[in-house]
Amino acid sequence: MIMKLSDRTKFILKNFSTINNSIYIKPGSKISTISVTKNVFAKAEVKEEFPEAFAIYDLGQFINGWDLFDQSKEIDFEFNQQSYLTIKSGRSKLKYFFCDPDVLIVPPDKELGLPEIQFTFKLTNEVLESLLKASRVLHLPDLCLESQGGDVTLAVKDKDNETSNTVSHIVGRSETCFCFNFKMETIKIIPGDYNVDVCTRAAKFTRIITAGDPLSNLEYFIALEPDSEYNK
């Protein structure tokens, strides 16, 4: 079978490669990945229908191989062999071999969900970009969703340093006290607007569908740090 892959799908795969540089793609239009430490899970629905299951050991290398071709011209992905696919454009082609899926960390087959949700808020692209930039510039390793019974703030800081620089944004209100902590290294989401549901163990980031957004149907599950507290 010969198919084409969109720039949208490539963009999602690039993002997934930051979570796990290997991937196992199943037949159909849904792709997913999970980090080696199993604390970040992501899934998306793409426009293409993959004809068969295949495993790629080095997703970054695969995308770089894809980029060897002139992106302004038609590029075909040919799935006619069990052990490899062929990328073709004009008279040029790349034979790219699959790996054994048994050597990869792959997502579970069952649908992931959250138990009882403790707090929900909207994470705007403006706030997300601000926090990501602050973490990079100020070398702040932690993302903390905090309430002392009133305003709920989302802040980047070093939670183990009482004199840490801190950048924070108010994202809601709650009469319940809590402190939900993430490591910034796990925040691998593509910038955009998200609805965020948080329980005592993890958070689900669901991209908000807007007109003209090519990256709808995108979700991330990110585990909280063990020192997170609810109703403290």
C-alpha positions as CSV (number, residue, x, y, z in Angstrom):
1,M,0.0,0.0,0.0
2,I,1.2,3.5,-0.9
3,M,0.2,6.5,1.3
4,K,1.1,10.1,2.0
5,L,1.8,11.5,5.4
6,S,0.8,15.1,6.2
7,D,2.9,17.8,7.8
8,R,0.5,17.7,10.8
9,T,1.3,14.0,11.3
10,K,5.0,14.8,11.1
11,F,4.7,17.6,13.6
12,I,2.9,15.2,16.1
13,L,5.6,12.5,15.6
14,K,8.3,15.1,16.3
15,N,6.6,15.9,19.5
16,F,6.1,12.3,20.4
17,S,9.8,11.7,19.8
18,T,10.5,14.0,22.8
19,I,8.5,11.7,25.0
20,N,9.9,8.5,23.7
21,N,12.3,8.2,20.8
22,S,10.8,4.8,19.8
23,I,7.3,4.2,18.7
24,Y,4.9,1.4,17.9
25,I,2.2,2.4,15.4
26,K,-0.9,0.2,15.1
27,P,-3.2,-0.1,12.1
28,G,-5.7,2.7,11.9
29,S,-5.6,6.5,12.5
30,K,-4.7,6.6,16.2
31,I,-1.1,6.9,17.4
32,S,0.2,7.0,20.9
33,T,3.4,6.9,22.9
34,I,4.6,6.5,26.5
35,S,7.8,7.6,28.1
36,V,10.4,5.0,29.2
37,T,9.6,5.9,32.8
38,K,5.9,5.6,32.1
39,N,5.1,8.9,33.6
40,V,4.0,10.6,30.3
41,F,1.5,9.3,27.9
42,A,0.2,11.0,24.7
43,K,-2.2,10.1,22.0
44,A,-3.5,11.7,18.9
45,E,-5.8,10.9,16.0
46,V,-4.3,11.6,12.5
47,K,-6.0,11.9,9.1
48,E,-4.1,8.9,7.7
49,E,-5.0,5.3,8.1
50,F,-1.9,3.2,8.7
51,P,-2.4,-0.1,6.9
52,E,-0.3,-2.3,9.3
53,A,1.5,-2.3,12.6
54,F,5.1,-1.3,12.6
55,A,7.8,-0.3,15.1
56,I,10.5,2.3,14.8
57,Y,13.4,2.3,17.2
58,D,14.8,5.8,16.5
59,L,11.9,8.1,15.6
60,G,14.1,11.1,15.4
61,Q,16.3,9.4,12.8
62,F,13.2,8.3,10.8
63,I,12.0,11.9,10.7
64,N,15.4,13.1,9.6
65,G,15.3,10.5,6.8
66,W,12.0,11.8,5.8
67,D,13.5,15.3,5.7
68,L,16.1,14.2,3.2
69,F,13.5,14.5,0.5
70,D,12.3,17.8,-1.0
71,Q,9.3,18.6,1.1
72,S,7.7,20.7,-1.7
73,K,7.4,17.6,-3.8
74,E,5.2,14.5,-3.5
75,I,6.5,11.9,-1.0
76,D,5.1,8.4,-0.9
77,F,5.3,5.9,1.9
78,E,5.1,2.4,0.6
79,F,4.1,-0.4,3.0
80,N,4.7,-3.5,0.9
81,Q,7.2,-5.4,3.0
82,Q,7.0,-6.9,6.4
83,S,10.4,-5.7,7.6
84,Y,10.6,-2.2,6.2
85,L,8.8,0.7,4.5
86,T,10.0,2.7,1.5
87,I,10.0,6.4,1.3
88,K,9.9,7.5,-2.4
89,S,10.0,10.9,-4.2
90,G,10.7,11.0,-7.9
91,R,13.6,8.8,-8.7
92,S,14.9,8.8,-5.1
93,K,13.9,6.3,-2.3
94,L,14.9,5.4,1.2
95,K,14.4,1.9,2.6
96,Y,13.8,2.2,6.3
97,F,13.8,-1.0,8.4
98,F,11.4,-1.6,11.3
99,C,12.5,-3.0,14.7
100,D,11.2,-5.7,16.9
101,P,8.3,-4.2,19.0
102,D,9.3,-6.4,21.9
103,V,12.3,-4.2,22.5
104,L,10.2,-1.1,23.0
105,I,8.2,0.4,25.8
106,V,4.7,0.6,24.3
107,P,1.5,2.2,25.6
108,P,-1.2,-0.1,27.2
109,D,-4.0,-1.3,24.9
110,K,-6.7,-0.1,27.3
111,E,-8.0,3.5,27.3
112,L,-6.4,5.6,30.1
113,G,-8.6,7.6,32.4
114,L,-8.5,9.5,35.7
115,P,-10.1,8.4,38.9
116,E,-12.0,11.2,40.9
117,I,-11.0,14.6,39.5
118,Q,-10.0,17.1,42.1
119,F,-9.6,20.3,40.1
120,T,-10.1,21.4,36.5
121,F,-8.8,24.5,34.7
122,K,-8.1,26.0,31.3
123,L,-4.5,26.3,30.4
124,T,-4.1,28.9,27.7
125,N,-1.3,29.0,25.2
126,E,-0.2,32.4,26.6
127,V,0.2,31.0,30.1
128,L,1.8,27.7,28.9
129,E,4.4,29.6,26.7
130,S,5.2,31.9,29.6
131,L,5.8,29.0,32.0
132,L,7.9,27.1,29.5
133,K,10.0,30.1,28.8
134,A,10.5,31.0,32.4
135,S,11.6,27.5,33.2
136,R,14.2,27.6,30.5
137,V,15.5,31.1,31.2
138,L,15.6,30.9,35.0
139,H,16.4,27.1,35.2
140,L,13.3,26.3,37.2
141,P,12.7,22.5,37.4
142,D,9.2,22.3,38.9
143,L,5.6,23.1,37.9
144,C,3.3,23.5,40.8
145,L,-0.5,23.8,40.9
146,E,-1.3,25.3,44.3
147,S,-4.2,26.5,46.4
148,Q,-4.3,27.8,50.0
149,G,-8.0,28.1,49.8
150,G,-8.7,30.9,47.4
151,D,-6.8,31.6,44.2
152,V,-5.3,28.7,42.4
153,T,-1.9,29.4,40.9
154,L,0.2,27.5,38.4
155,A,3.9,28.3,39.0
156,V,7.3,27.3,37.9
157,K,10.0,27.3,40.6
158,D,12.4,25.2,42.5
159,K,10.2,23.8,45.2
160,D,13.2,22.6,47.2
161,N,14.6,26.1,47.5
162,E,12.8,28.5,49.7
163,T,14.4,31.5,48.0
164,S,13.6,30.2,44.5
165,N,12.7,32.6,41.7
166,T,9.0,32.0,40.9
167,V,6.8,32.8,37.9
168,S,3.1,32.2,38.5
169,H,-0.4,32.7,36.9
170,I,-3.8,32.5,38.5
171,V,-5.8,29.8,36.8
172,G,-8.9,29.5,39.0
173,R,-10.3,29.3,42.5
174,S,-10.7,26.5,45.1
175,E,-11.7,26.5,48.7
176,T,-9.7,23.3,49.1
177,C,-5.9,23.4,49.9
178,F,-3.7,21.4,47.6
179,C,-0.3,21.3,46.0
180,F,0.1,19.2,42.8
181,N,3.6,19.0,41.6
182,F,5.1,18.1,38.2
183,K,8.6,18.0,36.9
184,M,9.0,20.5,34.0
185,E,10.9,17.8,32.1
186,T,7.6,15.9,31.8
187,I,5.7,18.9,30.2
188,K,6.2,17.8,26.6
189,I,2.9,19.2,25.3
190,I,2.6,21.1,22.0
191,P,1.8,24.7,22.7
192,G,-1.9,25.6,22.5
193,D,-5.0,25.8,24.7
194,Y,-5.9,22.9,26.9
195,N,-8.5,21.8,29.4
196,V,-6.7,20.2,32.3
197,D,-8.2,17.7,34.7
198,V,-6.2,16.9,37.8
199,C,-6.5,14.0,40.3
200,T,-4.2,13.1,43.1
201,R,-1.9,11.0,40.8
202,A,-2.0,12.5,37.4
203,A,-3.3,15.2,35.1
204,K,-5.0,15.0,31.7
205,F,-4.3,17.7,29.2
206,T,-6.9,17.8,26.4
207,R,-6.3,20.2,23.5
208,I,-9.2,22.5,23.0
209,I,-10.7,22.3,19.5
210,T,-10.8,25.6,17.8
211,A,-11.6,26.6,14.2
212,G,-8.7,26.1,12.0
213,D,-6.6,24.2,14.5
214,P,-5.0,21.2,12.8
215,L,-3.9,19.6,16.0
216,S,-7.3,18.7,17.6
217,N,-7.8,15.3,19.1
218,L,-4.6,15.5,21.1
219,E,-4.3,14.3,24.7
220,Y,-1.5,14.0,27.3
221,F,-1.5,12.2,30.6
222,I,1.3,13.4,33.0
223,A,2.0,11.9,36.4
224,L,2.3,14.0,39.5
225,E,5.3,13.9,41.7
226,P,5.0,11.7,44.9
227,D,5.1,14.8,47.2
228,S,1.9,16.2,45.8
229,E,-0.8,16.8,48.5
230,Y,-4.6,17.3,48.5
231,N,-6.7,18.9,51.2
232,K,-3.5,19.3,53.2
